Amino acid sequence: MFHTNRALQFKLYNEAREAFTKNPQYLIEIERFITSLILKTTDEFKEVMKRSYDEACYLYSFWKNYPPLDRGRSPRGDQIPWIEVGEHAIGANLARFLSQKVPTREIGLPCGTDQRFAVSNGEIKKICGLTDTVMLFLDVKSVGPRDDFDHTVLSPYQVSGDGTWVKENEGIKNSVIKAVGKIASHDFHCALPPIYILSDGKVAPTISVFLKPRYDMLYDNNQSTCIGQPLKRITCVALPNGLLLTVNPNYLRDHKGLFYPGKDDKSKLKTKMRARVSFKLLKELDAWRVVTVDVGEK
């Protein structure tokens, strides 16, 4: 099965890659359309998402003796890790609500983001003429008031690269890129291709979107114990496709610091090193790439 349809995929992939490289506006407009769809869906169902998210607080007695393990550095002990709350209450809900608006199809892949599925819509076909389908990679990154920064951390499996496919039997390879900071820099190994050719021959460019739910921390009257972590807002972040990042127009070359070193130390395997993406520079590319939906009271 690994090699079924490979010859056709090789041909279709390289044709699509050439077309998107020559016409980067196709990818940009597709990304804007998908991001707009996600934002509209999030705004429409934000109250449902907030109820689902905040349910974790109301169910405290059922998990207080078996809390999730802390992953942060030097935790104070009063902030409950809320990663899985966001993955289910925001990510799973959004996937369900999107499927009510546009045809979606779960795609089996051994690696990637929290949610990964094909999205089809006639508007995509109008934009580029090549396809009506995209591969949407959707990841949820919950943060609280102490770690709500103007960036998010990306793993290699959350970023697409230049995706060259030279010989049919070798598969797709990405060039190593640089995460460049003010003081340090390191190699970053993008692990997603910029385009997929599905088993039915559909061309599906990779679209990477990150949702960043931000929760509050409520305290008791003594301001000593956290008594709740309700959802406050959701920020939608649209990362450019790897061809836009590295080939044409090559955002990483022209916008130094768009990717900069992540929070891994030097002991981390080099191919697994993470990077941060700057929201400030993303918004300079296109204002719609970082947009926030308020869902809670201050």
Secondary structure, DSSP 8 states (H G I E B T S, - for coil): -TTTTHHHHHHHHHHHHHHHHH-HHHHHHHHHHHHHHHHHHHHHTHHHHHHHHHHHHHTHHHHTTS-----SSS--SSS---HHHHIIIIIIHHHHHHHTTS-EEE---SS-SSEEEEEE-HHHHHHHSS-SEEEEEEEE--B-TTS--SEEEE-GGG-B---B--SGGG--B---EEEE-SS-EEEE---B-SEEE-TTS-EEEEEEEEEEEEE--EE-TTS-SEEE--EEEEEEEEE--HHHHHTSS-HHHHSTTSEEE-S--TTS-GGG--EEEEHHHHHHH-GGGEEEEE-S--
